[in-house]
Amino acid sequence: MDQNFRYYANEAPAGSSDRLRLSFALPHQTLYKNTEVQQVNIASTAGDMGILANHVQSIEQLKPGIIEILENPTTTKKYFASGGFAIINPNSLDINVVEAFPLEDFSIEAIRTNLAESQRIASTASTEEEKAVARIEVEVYEALQSALNK
Amino acid sequence: MAFTWKSAGITYLKYTQICARAVRNALKEEERLIAQKRDEQGIKFAKWENGKQGDLKLVETQQQSS
């Protein structure tokens, strides 16, 4: 009878080291502390990437964008982070950003008015620095708009 | 568009500060009021000599004048 059976590898036991341990911290708050998750999608300056367990080690600079945490196959949480760093170790991921909020905390009207104001400053400001600051803000608000429209 | 701020003399710390402020300003009223309390942060320093405190200086204003 054994000859008629094909054996597959056993499913890894839950809570094994094959899961990704996520630490996600802000200067004023800890969102995740060594929590086991399935996958984390980040927006790095090198491009968007999904992190699973046993990812190659890396340090990524995060741009203002979505951090999507797939806690388990049924629960997904989405945050918009202002920027920071992600440190990727084989079985753990440390994310440090200045500000991060769930998408439902943002006001579409506030984004729209702030975007219009920053765009105005970007084209009319007298100094290069003021223009650069306004351009950074425009990038943040545009990233927020596309994040909320998804 | 990325990193064009560097040529305008903006440091990475300044850049993250601007991004964080923009994110706070995009929040709904309730969350925004709590978050904006974190916006104003600075560092002051004073040199102590012979047990007396010297002039109190804001690091930010020092940087701007130099």
Backbone of each chain as ProteinMPNN parsed JSONL, in Angstrom:
{"seq_chain_A": "MDQNFRYYANEAPAGSSDRLRLSFALPHQTLYKNTEVQQVNIASTAGDMGILANHVQSIEQLKPGIIEILENPTTTKKYFASGGFAIINPNSLDINVVEAFPLEDFSIEAIRTNLAESQRIASTASTEEEKAVARIEVEVYEALQSALNK", "coords_chain_A": {"N_chain_A": [[0.823, -1.192, 0.0], [1.974, 1.164, 0.676], [3.418, 1.791, -1.551], [1.653, 2.896, -3.292], [1.2, 5.364, -2.356], [1.924, 8.808, -2.36], [4.214, 10.747, -0.734], [4.128, 13.826, 0.886], [5.912, 16.707, 2.053], [5.598, 17.448, 5.486], [3.309, 19.835, 6.821], [4.562, 22.867, 8.066], [4.774, 23.278, 11.593], [2.569, 25.453, 13.369], [3.678, 28.645, 14.413], [6.338, 28.192, 14.194], [9.837, 28.843, 13.36], [9.683, 29.574, 10.784], [8.015, 31.566, 10.335], [7.52, 35.071, 9.886], [8.838, 37.483, 12.039], [7.592, 40.442, 13.187], [8.541, 43.71, 14.035], [7.304, 46.814, 14.608], [7.711, 50.079, 14.917], [7.055, 53.365, 16.188], [8.303, 56.624, 17.107], [6.762, 57.323, 19.321], [5.105, 55.221, 19.898], [4.436, 51.701, 19.934], [3.615, 49.526, 17.448], [3.712, 46.865, 16.546], [5.222, 44.192, 18.206], [7.631, 41.994, 17.955], [5.812, 40.293, 16.686], [4.297, 37.506, 15.148], [3.893, 37.285, 11.721], [2.525, 36.868, 8.399], [3.271, 38.06, 5.961], [4.811, 41.109, 4.833], [4.263, 44.056, 3.125], [6.176, 46.586, 1.755], [6.948, 50.039, 0.944], [9.669, 50.889, -0.526], [12.523, 53.018, -1.236], [13.766, 51.838, -3.301], [11.804, 50.553, -4.6], [8.544, 48.915, -4.529], [8.106, 46.245, -2.245], [7.578, 42.847, -1.185], [7.822, 41.213, 1.878], [8.716, 38.124, 3.079], [9.179, 35.368, 5.393], [12.591, 34.341, 5.889], [13.765, 36.047, 4.08], [16.198, 37.66, 2.015], [18.867, 39.328, 3.669], [18.683, 42.822, 4.344], [18.751, 46.416, 4.244], [16.356, 48.828, 4.012], [15.398, 51.987, 2.774], [12.472, 53.687, 3.539], [9.906, 55.148, 1.624], [7.417, 57.796, 1.752], [4.528, 56.05, 2.107], [2.44, 53.098, 1.672], [2.325, 50.632, 4.21], [1.763, 47.368, 4.297], [0.376, 44.848, 6.168], [0.178, 41.487, 6.312], [-1.265, 39.659, 8.451], [-2.33, 37.117, 8.893], [-3.797, 34.575, 6.745], [-6.376, 35.707, 6.559], [-6.498, 38.238, 7.739], [-5.607, 41.511, 7.074], [-3.704, 44.402, 7.491], [-3.492, 47.864, 6.87], [-1.25, 50.528, 6.779], [-0.411, 53.987, 6.502], [2.714, 55.256, 6.138], [5.11, 57.758, 7.069], [7.734, 57.658, 6.346], [10.976, 56.194, 6.748], [12.951, 53.568, 8.043], [13.466, 50.125, 7.099], [14.586, 47.177, 8.466], [15.744, 44.226, 7.399], [15.931, 41.019, 8.466], [16.768, 37.455, 8.404], [14.571, 36.104, 9.725], [13.179, 38.085, 10.93], [11.689, 41.326, 10.927], [12.307, 44.677, 11.182], [10.708, 47.652, 11.479], [11.01, 51.079, 11.394], [9.497, 54.088, 11.652], [8.547, 57.588, 11.348], [5.903, 58.619, 11.495], [2.867, 56.817, 11.415], [-0.27, 55.803, 10.276], [-3.486, 54.172, 10.34], [-5.278, 53.721, 7.257], [-7.906, 54.684, 7.376], [-7.83, 56.832, 9.048], [-7.262, 59.107, 7.679], [-8.192, 62.183, 6.069], [-9.846, 62.801, 3.143], [-10.553, 65.28, 2.126], [-8.844, 67.041, 3.512], [-6.38, 66.208, 2.507], [-6.702, 66.929, -0.168], [-6.983, 69.773, -0.095], [-4.552, 70.49, 1.13], [-2.747, 69.502, -0.711], [-3.271, 71.109, -2.955], [-2.501, 73.569, -1.918], [0.256, 73.125, -1.393], [1.15, 72.644, -3.968], [0.735, 75.111, -5.085], [2.563, 76.667, -3.617], [4.907, 75.417, -4.423], [5.189, 76.29, -7.016], [5.262, 79.032, -6.811], [6.975, 79.925, -4.812], [9.726, 81.878, -3.502], [12.353, 81.159, -2.786], [14.753, 78.501, -3.369], [14.783, 76.557, -1.392], [12.29, 76.702, -0.117], [10.693, 75.926, -2.243], [11.59, 73.32, -2.618], [10.793, 72.138, -0.217], [8.007, 72.348, -0.481], [7.672, 70.729, -2.689], [8.338, 68.241, -1.677], [6.205, 67.909, 0.076], [4.105, 67.831, -1.761], [4.659, 65.395, -2.997], [4.18, 63.652, -0.832], [1.417, 64.06, -0.347], [0.38, 63.277, -2.792], [1.085, 60.603, -2.795], [-0.474, 59.786, -0.668], [-3.031, 60.241, -1.689], [-3.146, 58.382, -3.826], [-2.908, 56.121, -2.326], [-5.279, 56.055, -0.871], [-7.123, 55.836, -2.866], [-6.986, 53.298, -3.75]], "CA_chain_A": [[0.0, 0.0, 0.0], [2.86, 2.319, 0.741], [3.918, 2.12, -2.883], [0.664, 3.676, -4.01], [1.078, 6.687, -1.732], [3.001, 9.783, -2.545], [4.334, 11.49, 0.518], [4.54, 15.225, 0.802], [6.504, 17.219, 3.294], [4.603, 17.873, 6.466], [3.124, 21.27, 6.977], [5.341, 23.375, 9.203], [3.906, 23.566, 12.735], [2.29, 26.877, 13.576], [4.555, 29.278, 15.397], [7.743, 27.818, 14.012], [10.687, 29.963, 12.977], [9.454, 29.897, 9.391], [7.156, 32.744, 10.255], [8.235, 36.342, 9.978], [8.525, 38.225, 13.258], [7.57, 41.864, 12.832], [8.536, 44.796, 15.014], [6.941, 48.021, 13.87], [7.714, 51.064, 15.987], [7.118, 54.805, 15.964], [8.972, 57.192, 18.285], [5.847, 57.478, 20.443], [4.166, 54.103, 19.984], [4.832, 50.428, 19.334], [2.439, 48.929, 16.804], [3.929, 45.419, 16.597], [6.455, 43.861, 18.9], [7.955, 40.578, 17.774], [4.581, 39.582, 16.366], [4.445, 36.642, 13.981], [2.998, 37.625, 10.62], [2.782, 36.076, 7.205], [3.99, 38.83, 4.944], [4.708, 42.556, 4.966], [4.595, 44.759, 1.887], [6.672, 47.922, 2.066], [7.279, 50.923, -0.174], [11.033, 51.372, -0.298], [12.984, 53.922, -2.294], [14.197, 50.991, -4.415], [10.612, 49.966, -5.196], [7.669, 48.212, -3.588], [8.52, 44.852, -2.09], [6.896, 42.014, -0.203], [8.796, 40.505, 2.705], [8.285, 36.888, 3.724], [10.246, 34.818, 6.232], [13.799, 33.924, 5.174], [14.118, 37.002, 3.029], [17.624, 38.011, 2.053], [19.061, 40.466, 4.569], [18.777, 44.099, 3.649], [18.218, 47.605, 4.911], [15.657, 49.602, 2.987], [14.831, 53.277, 3.15], [11.057, 53.716, 3.17], [9.381, 56.442, 1.199], [6.054, 57.936, 2.259], [3.695, 55.101, 1.384], [1.674, 52.095, 2.42], [2.913, 49.423, 4.77], [0.651, 46.424, 4.351], [0.775, 43.719, 6.991], [-0.684, 40.312, 6.207], [-1.043, 38.974, 9.727], [-2.627, 35.724, 8.579], [-4.489, 34.601, 5.438], [-7.646, 36.433, 6.525], [-6.407, 39.581, 8.299], [-4.607, 42.394, 6.481], [-3.788, 45.77, 8.008], [-2.777, 48.813, 6.025], [-0.878, 51.8, 7.393], [0.362, 54.902, 5.669], [3.861, 55.692, 6.934], [5.701, 58.98, 6.522], [9.094, 57.405, 5.874], [11.871, 55.696, 7.784], [13.789, 52.463, 7.579], [13.098, 48.738, 7.38], [15.759, 46.324, 8.573], [15.253, 42.886, 7.095], [16.766, 39.896, 8.88], [16.145, 36.262, 7.834], [13.275, 35.759, 10.289], [12.533, 39.213, 11.582], [11.638, 42.573, 10.17], [12.15, 45.824, 12.069], [10.339, 48.86, 10.742], [10.997, 52.289, 12.214], [9.067, 55.257, 10.895], [8.227, 58.721, 12.226], [4.459, 58.618, 11.7], [2.116, 55.827, 10.645], [-1.675, 55.772, 10.688], [-4.358, 53.367, 9.482], [-5.782, 54.54, 6.15], [-9.197, 55.325, 7.663], [-7.612, 58.043, 9.848], [-6.964, 60.257, 6.835], [-9.325, 62.904, 5.505], [-9.607, 63.058, 1.719], [-10.662, 66.735, 1.901], [-7.609, 67.667, 4.011], [-5.313, 65.896, 1.552], [-6.914, 67.694, -1.389], [-6.671, 71.197, 0.104], [-3.117, 70.625, 1.394], [-2.038, 69.255, -1.972], [-3.416, 72.299, -3.783], [-1.682, 74.613, -1.295], [1.672, 72.812, -1.607], [1.444, 72.825, -5.398], [0.799, 76.548, -5.317], [3.835, 77.137, -3.075], [5.997, 74.847, -5.229], [5.388, 77.042, -8.258], [5.393, 80.476, -6.613], [7.917, 80.291, -3.75], [10.855, 82.669, -4.017], [13.642, 80.494, -2.601], [14.844, 77.098, -3.775], [14.469, 75.662, -0.278], [10.828, 76.684, 0.049], [10.158, 75.134, -3.342], [11.919, 71.915, -2.361], [9.918, 71.687, 0.871], [6.664, 72.197, -1.033], [7.674, 69.576, -3.602], [8.288, 67.039, -0.829], [4.828, 67.797, 0.554], [3.277, 67.387, -2.895], [4.889, 63.945, -3.145], [3.513, 62.943, 0.261], [-0.033, 64.108, -0.534], [0.022, 62.456, -3.961], [1.179, 59.202, -2.362], [-1.65, 59.547, 0.172], [-4.214, 60.158, -2.557], [-3.183, 57.107, -4.541], [-3.103, 55.063, -1.33], [-6.686, 56.008, -0.478], [-7.968, 55.507, -4.009], [-6.859, 51.875, -4.089]], "C_chain_A": [[0.868, 1.257, 0.0], [3.326, 2.755, -0.652], [2.944, 2.993, -3.657], [0.533, 5.105, -3.469], [2.238, 7.593, -2.128], [3.038, 10.626, -1.29], [4.821, 12.91, 0.272], [5.181, 15.64, 2.116], [5.389, 17.666, 4.232], [4.508, 19.381, 6.511], [3.901, 21.731, 8.211], [4.412, 23.677, 10.366], [3.743, 25.067, 12.928], [3.234, 27.441, 14.628], [6.002, 28.867, 15.273], [8.538, 29.03, 13.523], [10.523, 30.303, 11.494], [8.547, 31.106, 9.223], [8.009, 33.996, 10.458], [7.837, 37.056, 11.273], [8.668, 39.707, 12.975], [7.627, 42.749, 14.075], [8.342, 46.091, 14.235], [6.785, 49.127, 14.911], [7.758, 52.493, 15.46], [7.817, 55.393, 17.183], [8.08, 57.21, 19.525], [4.964, 56.267, 20.683], [4.771, 52.844, 19.367], [3.591, 49.77, 18.751], [2.521, 47.403, 16.814], [5.229, 45.182, 17.337], [6.684, 42.364, 18.795], [6.727, 39.727, 17.465], [4.797, 38.726, 15.122], [3.418, 37.021, 12.937], [3.398, 36.794, 9.409], [3.658, 36.819, 6.211], [3.809, 40.311, 5.214], [5.112, 43.179, 3.639], [5.012, 46.189, 2.231], [6.929, 48.712, 0.788], [8.667, 51.486, 0.092], [11.436, 52.291, -1.444], [13.451, 53.125, -3.509], [13.007, 50.347, -5.112], [9.758, 49.287, -4.141], [8.134, 46.766, -3.467], [7.722, 44.149, -1.007], [7.926, 41.205, 0.554], [8.129, 39.285, 3.333], [9.41, 36.443, 4.657], [11.402, 34.369, 5.328], [14.125, 34.806, 3.967], [15.609, 37.298, 3.136], [17.797, 39.276, 2.903], [19.254, 41.767, 3.8], [18.324, 45.225, 4.568], [17.608, 48.484, 3.835], [15.182, 50.93, 3.55], [13.391, 53.319, 2.652], [10.666, 55.106, 2.71], [7.973, 56.582, 1.77], [5.137, 57.013, 1.463], [3.073, 54.069, 2.302], [2.59, 51.014, 2.974], [1.749, 48.48, 5.012], [1.108, 45.188, 5.105], [-0.254, 42.602, 6.867], [-0.424, 39.466, 7.448], [-1.264, 37.476, 9.581], [-3.471, 35.746, 7.311], [-5.766, 35.439, 5.418], [-7.556, 37.878, 7.014], [-5.26, 40.367, 7.66], [-4.796, 43.796, 7.042], [-2.951, 46.675, 7.118], [-2.508, 50.101, 6.784], [-0.259, 52.677, 6.32], [1.471, 55.468, 6.547], [4.544, 56.867, 6.254], [7.115, 58.757, 5.993], [9.998, 57.016, 7.026], [12.707, 54.565, 7.222], [13.199, 51.117, 7.949], [14.378, 47.926, 7.396], [15.291, 44.879, 8.457], [16.296, 41.859, 7.5], [16.074, 38.625, 8.394], [14.758, 35.968, 8.409], [12.602, 36.905, 11.021], [12.638, 40.457, 10.708], [11.403, 43.701, 11.163], [11.851, 47.046, 11.22], [10.294, 50.026, 11.721], [10.615, 53.465, 11.326], [8.656, 56.359, 11.866], [6.739, 58.751, 12.54], [3.846, 57.506, 10.866], [0.699, 55.782, 11.19], [-2.441, 54.81, 9.789], [-5.0, 54.273, 8.439], [-7.067, 55.277, 6.5], [-9.047, 56.585, 8.529], [-7.407, 59.29, 8.992], [-8.239, 60.872, 6.254], [-9.004, 63.265, 4.062], [-9.655, 64.558, 1.428], [-9.37, 67.432, 2.334], [-6.465, 67.417, 3.046], [-5.452, 66.782, 0.322], [-6.533, 69.163, -1.191], [-5.169, 71.401, 0.345], [-2.294, 70.428, 0.124], [-2.087, 70.495, -2.853], [-2.528, 73.426, -3.257], [-0.193, 74.367, -1.557], [2.062, 72.999, -3.067], [1.58, 74.302, -5.743], [2.151, 77.09, -4.845], [4.997, 76.658, -3.943], [6.241, 75.67, -6.494], [5.604, 78.531, -8.02], [6.442, 80.886, -5.589], [9.15, 80.983, -4.315], [12.189, 81.939, -3.864], [13.571, 79.019, -3.016], [14.417, 76.165, -2.646], [12.96, 75.559, -0.059], [10.176, 75.813, -1.013], [10.382, 73.655, -3.079], [11.025, 71.339, -1.275], [8.515, 71.419, 0.331], [6.586, 70.98, -1.949], [7.643, 68.259, -2.822], [6.857, 66.811, -0.358], [3.889, 67.304, -0.555], [3.421, 65.882, -3.08], [4.138, 63.15, -2.078], [2.005, 62.896, 0.016], [-0.469, 63.275, -1.738], [0.076, 60.98, -3.604], [-0.036, 58.839, -1.518], [-2.907, 59.375, -0.687], [-4.282, 58.819, -3.263], [-3.389, 55.957, -3.568], [-4.576, 54.921, -0.977], [-7.598, 55.627, -1.635], [-7.913, 54.031, -4.368], [-8.001, 51.066, -3.534]], "O_chain_A": [[0.523, 2.273, -0.604], [3.591, 3.933, -0.894], [3.338, 3.735, -4.557], [-0.157, 5.942, -4.052], [3.387, 7.16, -2.213], [2.017, 11.151, -0.843], [5.789, 13.147, -0.451], [5.004, 14.994, 3.149], [4.367, 18.197, 3.797], [5.479, 20.1, 6.275], [3.897, 21.073, 9.252], [3.356, 24.275, 10.16], [4.665, 25.845, 12.681], [3.544, 26.777, 15.617], [6.811, 29.162, 16.154], [7.979, 30.104, 13.301], [11.166, 31.232, 11.003], [8.34, 31.602, 8.115], [9.057, 33.972, 11.103], [6.652, 37.214, 11.567], [9.734, 40.173, 12.572], [6.871, 42.565, 15.029], [9.111, 46.416, 13.329], [5.837, 49.115, 15.697], [8.393, 52.793, 14.448], [7.916, 54.718, 18.207], [8.575, 57.124, 20.649], [4.142, 56.288, 21.599], [5.526, 52.918, 18.397], [2.631, 49.489, 19.469], [1.523, 46.726, 17.06], [6.217, 45.884, 17.122], [6.017, 41.57, 19.458], [6.615, 38.589, 17.92], [5.41, 39.176, 14.155], [2.22, 37.073, 13.218], [4.432, 36.126, 9.387], [4.642, 36.29, 5.694], [2.786, 40.731, 5.755], [6.171, 42.87, 3.095], [4.284, 46.909, 2.915], [7.101, 48.149, -0.293], [8.821, 52.447, 0.846], [10.779, 52.336, -2.484], [13.526, 53.66, -4.615], [13.184, 49.659, -6.117], [10.187, 49.104, -3.002], [8.509, 46.138, -4.458], [7.256, 44.765, -0.048], [8.801, 40.582, -0.047], [7.116, 39.397, 4.023], [10.468, 37.07, 4.704], [11.203, 34.058, 4.154], [14.689, 34.348, 2.974], [16.201, 37.197, 4.21], [16.965, 40.182, 2.853], [19.899, 41.803, 2.752], [17.605, 45.003, 5.542], [18.272, 48.84, 2.862], [14.637, 50.996, 4.652], [13.12, 53.023, 1.488], [11.039, 56.109, 3.319], [7.392, 55.596, 2.224], [4.992, 57.189, 0.253], [3.165, 54.151, 3.527], [3.506, 50.546, 2.298], [0.865, 48.754, 5.823], [2.098, 44.554, 4.739], [-1.409, 42.755, 7.266], [0.51, 38.666, 7.489], [-0.482, 36.668, 10.083], [-3.831, 36.824, 6.838], [-6.2, 35.847, 4.341], [-8.453, 38.672, 6.731], [-4.103, 39.948, 7.698], [-5.911, 44.317, 7.067], [-1.862, 46.312, 6.673], [-3.418, 50.695, 7.361], [0.335, 52.188, 5.359], [1.201, 56.086, 7.577], [4.562, 56.967, 5.027], [7.636, 59.598, 5.26], [9.799, 57.462, 8.156], [13.121, 54.601, 6.063], [12.522, 50.975, 8.968], [15.166, 47.978, 6.452], [14.546, 44.378, 9.299], [17.4, 41.825, 6.956], [14.908, 38.684, 8.004], [13.851, 35.617, 7.655], [11.569, 36.715, 11.663], [13.54, 40.605, 9.884], [10.418, 43.689, 11.901], [12.639, 47.426, 10.353], [9.62, 49.962, 12.749], [11.319, 53.795, 10.372], [8.442, 56.107, 13.052], [6.346, 58.89, 13.698], [4.262, 57.279, 9.73], [0.485, 55.731, 12.402], [-2.099, 54.643, 8.619], [-5.242, 55.452, 8.699], [-7.309, 56.371, 5.991], [-10.014, 57.321, 8.726], [-7.38, 60.404, 9.514], [-9.221, 60.179, 5.986], [-8.016, 63.947, 3.787], [-8.901, 65.057, 0.593], [-8.858, 68.3, 1.627], [-5.663, 68.315, 2.79], [-4.467, 67.323, -0.179], [-5.836, 69.737, -2.028], [-4.578, 72.354, -0.163], [-1.282, 71.096, -0.089], [-1.076, 70.893, -3.431], [-1.888, 74.142, -4.026], [0.536, 75.296, -1.903], [3.165, 73.456, -3.371], [2.408, 74.697, -6.563], [2.806, 77.858, -5.55], [5.955, 77.396, -4.172], [7.368, 75.739, -6.986], [6.075, 79.233, -8.914], [6.775, 82.067, -5.495], [9.569, 80.722, -5.443], [13.067, 82.078, -4.716], [12.512, 78.392, -3.017], [13.786, 75.134, -2.877], [12.424, 74.472, 0.157], [9.238, 75.065, -0.737], [9.488, 72.835, -3.286], [10.554, 70.206, -1.38], [7.908, 70.394, 0.641], [5.571, 70.284, -1.986], [7.01, 67.29, -3.242], [6.351, 65.689, -0.382], [3.004, 66.48, -0.322], [2.434, 65.177, -3.292], [3.537, 62.115, -2.367], [1.381, 61.843, 0.147], [-1.53, 62.651, -1.726], [-0.764, 60.194, -4.041], [-0.57, 57.735, -1.627], [-3.728, 58.489, -0.447], [-5.336, 58.184, -3.303], [-3.973, 54.935, -3.928], [-5.073, 53.809, -0.802], [-8.713, 55.151, -1.422], [-8.697, 53.559, -5.192], [-8.048, 49.852, -3.728]]}, "seq_chain_B": "MAFTWKSAGITYLKYTQICARAVRNALKEEERLIAQKRDEQGIKFAKWENGKQGDLKLVETQQQSS", "coords_chain_B": {"N_chain_B": [[11.923, 62.172, -9.127], [12.703, 61.702, -6.687], [14.938, 62.459, -4.052], [15.617, 65.026, -4.948], [15.514, 67.025, -3.165], [17.872, 67.005, -1.815], [19.745, 68.505, -3.236], [18.822, 71.002, -2.714], [19.769, 71.583, -0.285], [18.585, 70.323, 1.857], [18.556, 68.253, 4.641], [18.518, 64.685, 5.448], [17.177, 64.27, 7.872], [15.669, 66.584, 8.104], [14.083, 66.216, 5.896], [12.544, 63.898, 6.587], [11.166, 65.004, 8.663], [9.596, 66.935, 7.378], [8.002, 65.271, 5.789], [6.667, 63.833, 7.811], [5.22, 65.863, 9.017], [3.522, 66.625, 6.94], [2.035, 64.291, 6.684], [0.712, 64.259, 9.16], [-0.849, 66.556, 8.873], [-2.704, 65.684, 7.085], [-4.532, 64.209, 8.34], [-7.719, 63.205, 9.803], [-9.729, 65.558, 11.597], [-9.899, 64.905, 14.446], [-7.821, 63.008, 15.014], [-5.753, 64.488, 14.056], [-5.375, 66.684, 15.775], [-4.346, 65.46, 18.058], [-2.022, 64.33, 17.02], [-0.573, 66.525, 16.11], [0.541, 67.663, 18.305], [2.921, 66.463, 18.582], [4.476, 67.644, 16.776], [5.998, 70.004, 17.24], [9.14, 70.045, 18.117], [12.265, 70.494, 19.584], [15.7, 71.375, 20.266], [17.449, 72.66, 22.995], [20.319, 74.328, 24.188], [22.79, 75.081, 26.689], [25.786, 76.519, 27.836], [27.589, 75.672, 30.664], [29.428, 77.408, 33.05], [31.718, 77.696, 35.652], [29.729, 76.971, 37.514], [27.607, 78.453, 36.637], [24.87, 79.106, 34.503], [25.089, 79.598, 31.047], [24.14, 81.491, 28.091], [20.989, 80.486, 26.834], [20.479, 78.535, 24.061], [18.768, 77.884, 21.01], [19.137, 75.068, 19.021], [18.297, 74.876, 16.393], [17.973, 77.614, 15.498], [20.589, 78.414, 15.67], [21.806, 76.89, 13.701], [20.63, 77.962, 11.465], [21.663, 80.537, 11.405], [24.315, 80.172, 10.928]], "CA_chain_B": [[11.66, 63.214, -8.127], [13.342, 61.336, -5.408], [16.235, 63.022, -3.644], [15.918, 66.354, -5.473], [15.63, 67.911, -2.004], [19.267, 67.042, -1.349], [20.454, 69.608, -3.891], [18.331, 72.258, -2.143], [20.374, 71.738, 1.035], [17.746, 69.732, 2.906], [19.15, 67.014, 5.141], [17.541, 63.585, 5.552], [16.346, 64.489, 9.066], [14.715, 67.633, 7.74], [13.162, 65.599, 4.94], [11.581, 63.05, 7.304], [10.352, 65.926, 9.461], [8.607, 67.528, 6.469], [7.075, 64.188, 5.433], [5.839, 63.514, 8.981], [4.281, 66.965, 9.215], [2.516, 66.526, 5.884], [1.143, 63.166, 7.022], [-0.146, 64.692, 10.279], [-1.81, 67.543, 8.386], [-3.689, 65.036, 6.221], [-5.409, 63.381, 9.167], [-9.018, 63.737, 10.195], [-9.639, 66.543, 12.677], [-9.688, 64.352, 15.783], [-6.481, 62.43, 15.095], [-4.775, 65.523, 13.723], [-5.102, 67.505, 16.952], [-3.455, 64.701, 18.94], [-0.726, 64.109, 16.348], [0.187, 67.756, 15.913], [1.285, 67.992, 19.526], [4.255, 65.892, 18.438], [5.165, 68.342, 15.699], [6.983, 70.977, 17.698], [10.207, 69.491, 18.955], [13.527, 71.149, 19.315], [16.707, 71.131, 21.293], [18.062, 73.883, 23.528], [21.505, 74.001, 24.979], [23.464, 76.193, 27.354], [27.088, 76.139, 28.354], [27.732, 75.989, 32.079], [30.804, 77.737, 33.434], [31.845, 78.057, 37.072], [28.452, 76.796, 38.196], [26.563, 79.364, 36.133], [24.361, 78.756, 33.189], [25.29, 80.622, 30.029], [22.965, 81.796, 27.274], [20.241, 79.347, 26.339], [20.366, 78.675, 22.607], [18.051, 76.867, 20.252], [20.047, 74.523, 18.02], [17.747, 75.189, 15.079], [18.296, 78.979, 15.106], [22.04, 78.466, 15.494], [22.118, 76.297, 12.415], [20.182, 78.858, 10.414], [22.491, 81.736, 11.33], [25.68, 79.843, 10.509]], "C_chain_B": [[12.429, 62.946, -6.836], [14.69, 62.028, -5.243], [16.552, 64.379, -4.25], [16.094, 67.348, -4.332], [17.063, 68.021, -1.526], [20.016, 68.227, -1.951], [19.979, 70.965, -3.377], [18.853, 72.453, -0.714], [19.542, 71.208, 2.172], [18.366, 68.399, 3.327], [18.073, 65.934, 5.237], [16.616, 63.792, 6.744], [15.26, 65.519, 8.791], [13.634, 67.051, 6.828], [12.11, 64.75, 5.659], [10.644, 63.91, 8.139], [9.225, 66.529, 8.605], [7.549, 66.486, 6.093], [6.119, 63.91, 6.591], [4.807, 64.608, 9.203], [3.164, 66.91, 8.185], [1.52, 65.414, 6.199], [0.191, 63.571, 8.15], [-1.227, 65.642, 9.795], [-2.898, 66.915, 7.528], [-4.693, 64.217, 7.02], [-6.775, 64.024, 9.365], [-8.83, 64.582, 11.447], [-9.198, 65.943, 14.021], [-8.258, 63.832, 15.963], [-5.405, 63.5, 14.893], [-4.382, 66.335, 14.966], [-4.163, 66.785, 17.92], [-2.061, 64.616, 18.336], [0.103, 65.382, 16.282], [0.919, 68.213, 17.167], [2.712, 67.459, 19.449], [5.109, 66.683, 17.457], [6.295, 69.234, 16.194], [7.988, 70.325, 18.631], [11.504, 70.174, 18.591], [14.532, 70.802, 20.386], [17.35, 72.464, 21.683], [19.338, 73.486, 24.247], [22.104, 75.271, 25.584], [24.791, 75.689, 27.903], [27.186, 76.587, 29.81], [29.199, 76.269, 32.393], [30.829, 78.234, 34.877], [30.496, 78.006, 37.803], [27.359, 77.737, 37.739], [26.152, 78.988, 34.73], [24.56, 79.907, 32.212], [24.016, 80.867, 29.25], [22.311, 80.517, 26.775], [20.047, 79.532, 24.83], [19.562, 77.541, 22.013], [18.978, 76.376, 19.152], [19.603, 74.907, 16.616], [18.164, 76.59, 14.621], [19.801, 79.15, 14.894], [22.434, 78.0, 14.105], [21.76, 77.26, 11.287], [21.096, 80.071, 10.264], [23.879, 81.424, 10.81], [25.775, 79.682, 8.995]], "O_chain_B": [[12.738, 63.837, -6.045], [15.466, 62.154, -6.19], [17.674, 64.857, -4.084], [16.738, 68.384, -4.496], [17.437, 69.014, -0.902], [20.818, 68.875, -1.277], [20.657, 71.972, -3.58], [18.43, 73.376, -0.017], [19.749, 71.584, 3.326], [18.66, 67.539, 2.497], [16.88, 66.217, 5.124], [15.417, 63.528, 6.655], [14.105, 65.358, 9.184], [12.447, 67.348, 6.966], [10.919, 64.869, 5.374], [9.468, 63.583, 8.301], [8.075, 66.622, 9.034], [6.354, 66.78, 6.08], [4.913, 63.767, 6.388], [3.657, 64.325, 9.537], [1.996, 67.123, 8.513], [0.315, 65.573, 6.007], [-0.999, 63.26, 8.1], [-2.375, 65.564, 10.233], [-3.917, 67.554, 7.269], [-5.596, 63.603, 6.452], [-6.962, 65.217, 9.129], [-7.915, 64.364, 12.241], [-8.249, 66.417, 14.644], [-7.577, 64.169, 16.931], [-4.316, 63.437, 15.463], [-3.207, 66.633, 15.178], [-3.293, 67.408, 18.53], [-1.056, 64.801, 19.022], [1.329, 65.338, 16.383], [1.815, 69.054, 17.097], [3.602, 67.934, 20.154], [6.306, 66.433, 17.317], [7.399, 69.227, 15.649], [7.699, 70.087, 19.804], [11.795, 70.401, 17.416], [14.246, 70.029, 21.301], [17.735, 73.27, 20.835], [19.412, 72.414, 24.848], [21.943, 76.373, 25.059], [24.889, 74.557, 28.376], [26.902, 77.739, 30.138], [30.086, 75.486, 32.056], [30.039, 79.098, 35.259], [30.174, 78.884, 38.603], [26.303, 77.821, 38.367], [26.969, 78.607, 33.892], [24.237, 81.054, 32.518], [22.93, 80.495, 29.696], [22.99, 79.583, 26.348], [19.522, 80.551, 24.382], [19.655, 76.393, 22.448], [19.55, 77.187, 18.422], [20.426, 75.224, 15.757], [18.65, 76.757, 13.502], [20.233, 79.932, 14.047], [23.263, 78.608, 13.427], [22.476, 77.367, 10.292], [21.292, 80.58, 9.161], [24.559, 82.314, 10.3], [26.854, 79.405, 8.47]]}, "name": "protein", "num_of_chains": 2, "seq": "MDQNFRYYANEAPAGSSDRLRLSFALPHQTLYKNTEVQQVNIASTAGDMGILANHVQSIEQLKPGIIEILENPTTTKKYFASGGFAIINPNSLDINVVEAFPLEDFSIEAIRTNLAESQRIASTASTEEEKAVARIEVEVYEALQSALNKMAFTWKSAGITYLKYTQICARAVRNALKEEERLIAQKRDEQGIKFAKWENGKQGDLKLVETQQQSS"}
